Amino acid sequence: MGKYKVVEIFTSINGEGRRAGQLAVFVRFQRCNLQCAYCDTRWANTETAAYKEFTAEELYSCIKKTGIQNVTLTGGEPLLQQDIGELLHRLAADKALSVEIETNGSISIAAFCGMANPPSFTLDYKLPGSGMESMMNTDNYQYLKPQDTVKFVAAGMDDLERARQIIERYRLTEKCAVYFSPVFGAIAPEAIVEFMKRYRLNGVNLQLQLHKLIWDPQRRGV
């Protein structure tokens, strides 16, 4: 039976993505294999970050007790957790739950795409401003489903241009949802809208991180 290193479990609204504004249960796992320049969860990303261990059944029980159906597995990097497949199968067995995994785009999702009632994946594509673009696993794009998402977090115009190239090369808007999001405080949302208009980026969504607009951007557990 697998055990998972969890740094926090909390309920809030989804701050971004397809279910932005809806209630969700968040399970944040310890450790990440990337070091993005703009990361806002560095405190959770190292092997020394404080955590509590849960089994899959214990996590399922915690989730069900909230009475909330949307579940977001985040990090850190959830797919680094040993036996994460066991947890995904346990959650998938409850069809009342809607499970999303936020993953940094560097790890293959292939092993999880053939399961019954698979989760939806939100894959980041780390643009040059992150310093981690070389780590991206674009093989994942062959497994994308309509319920999945690719997210581009942009720090400037060069990042947006690179995002446009990736969207076109892999025809992402034909496969899944696609989102642009600004690095908080680094680029004005208006600049992203103007970029989208200039290149007629049909099928691309601008999203702002609602949780950073509602609460202090540094606050945890929201």
N, C-alpha and C positions, 0 to 999 in steps of 0.2 A: 504494500500500500504506500503510495507516494505521499510525501509531505512537501508543503509549499511555504516558502519564506515570504511572509506578508508584512509590509510595513504599515499599512493602514487599510481599514474598511470604513466606508462612510456613505451616507446617502446625500444626494444633492440633485441639481438639475444637470443634464448634459450641457456643457458649455459650448460644444461645437458638434458638427456632423449632422447626420440625417435626423437625429432625434434631439437636436438642440432645443432647449427649453423644457424638455420632458424629464420627469423624475428618473433617477437611475441609482443603482447600487454600484459603487466603485470598489474594486479590489486592486490595490496597488502592490505589486511584487517588488522584491528587492533585486537590485543589480541590473546594470546595463552594460553592453559591450561597446557602446559609442560614447563619445565625449563632445557633444554638440556645443558650439560656441554660445548659443542662446538658451541652453537647457534650463528649465525652471523647476526641475525635480532632482538636482544634483545630490541633494541630501539622501535620496533613496537609491542612488545608483551604484554605490560601492559595496563591497562584501562586508564592510564593517558597519553598515547602516543597521540600526536596531530593527529587529523583526520578531514576529511570533510565528511559530509553525502551526499549520493547519493541514489536516487530511482533506481529501476531496469531499468526503461526507460532511465534515465540519464546516467547510466553506459553503456547501450547498445549504446546510441548516441555517447558517448566519444570513444567507441571502433570502431564504424563504421567510424568515422571521420578520423581515422588513415589510413584506407585503407588496414590494415593488417588483415589476416584471422586467424592466430594462436592466441589464447587467453589463458593466464595462470592466473588462480585465485590462489593466494598464500597468505602468511601471515608472522607472525601470523598463525592462523588456520582458514581458510575460513568457515569450517562447524560449527564454533561457532556463525556465524552471524545469527541472527534471520531472518527468512523468506528467507534463502539462496535458498530454493527450488523455490521461485518465480523468482529469478534472473536466475537460471539454466533453467527454462522453457522459459523465455524470450530469452535467448541466443540460446537455442535449436531450437526455431522457425525459426532461420535464418540458413539454412543448408549450407550457404557459410562459416560459422565460424567453426573452429575446437577448441573445448574448452577442456582444461585440468585443473583439480584441483589438486594442491599439498597439500596433507593432512598428518598430522603427525602420522596417524595409530592408534589413540586412540579412534576415534569416528566412529560409525557405518555409513556405506555408503548404507545400505539396502534400505532406503527410496527413494534413487535416482536412483536405478538400473533398475526399471521397467518403467521409463519414455521413451517417444519416443525421439529418437536421444539423448541418454544420453551422458554426458561428459566422457572423459577418466579420470581415477583416477591414480595418482601417490601416492602410499601409502609408507610412511617410515615404516621400522621396526627399532625401536630404540634399538640398541645393548647395551650391558652392559656399554660400555664406555660413553654412553650418560647420564647414571644415571636414565633413564626413561623407562627401559624395562618393568617394572611391569605394565605400563599403556597401553601396546599394546592390541588391540582388534583383535585377530586372527580370530574371527568369520567372519570378513570381507572377508577372503580368499574364502569363499564359493560363493561369489558374483563376483569374478574376471572374467573379460572378456579378450579376446585376445588383445584388444586395451589398457588394463590397464598395470600398472607397479608396481612392488614392489622394493623399493630402500633400500640398506643397506649402511649406512655411517660408515666406520670402523676407529677406532683410533689405532688399533693394532692387533696382531695375535689372541688374545683371541676373539676379536670381529668377525674376519673372521671365526673362527671355529664355533662360535655361529650362524653366518649367514648360514654357510653350513648346520648345523643341522635343521634350520628352513626351508630352501629351500627343503631339503629332506623330512622332516616330512609332509609338506603341498604340496609337488610336484609342487612347484611354477613354475618351468620352463615349465611344461605342461599346465599351465593356462594363463600365461601372460609373459610380458618381465620382466627380473630380472637384476638389476644393482648393482655393487659394486662401491663405491666412497670413496676415502680417506678423513678423516678429514684433512683439508688443513694444510700442514706442520707437521702432526703428524705421518704419515706412508708413506714410499716411494711407489709410484705406482709399481715399480719393484717387491716389496714384495708381492703385491696383485696378480700380474701376476704369480709369482712363486707358490703362493698358489693355484691359479686356475689350473695351470698345474699339480701340485702334486695330486689334487683330481679329475682331469679331469672334471671340472665343465662346461660341455657343456650347452649352452643356457644362460650362465651368461655373462654379458657385463661389462667391466671396463669402467668407465666414469670419466673424469676429468672436473672440473668446468671451462668451457671456459672463463666465465666472469672474473674469478679471475686470469686467465693467460693473458687476454687482458688488463684489467684495474687493478688499485690498489685494492687488496682484500677487503679493507675497504670502497671502494667507493659505494655510494648508487645510485639507479636509473639506473643501468646498468644490 
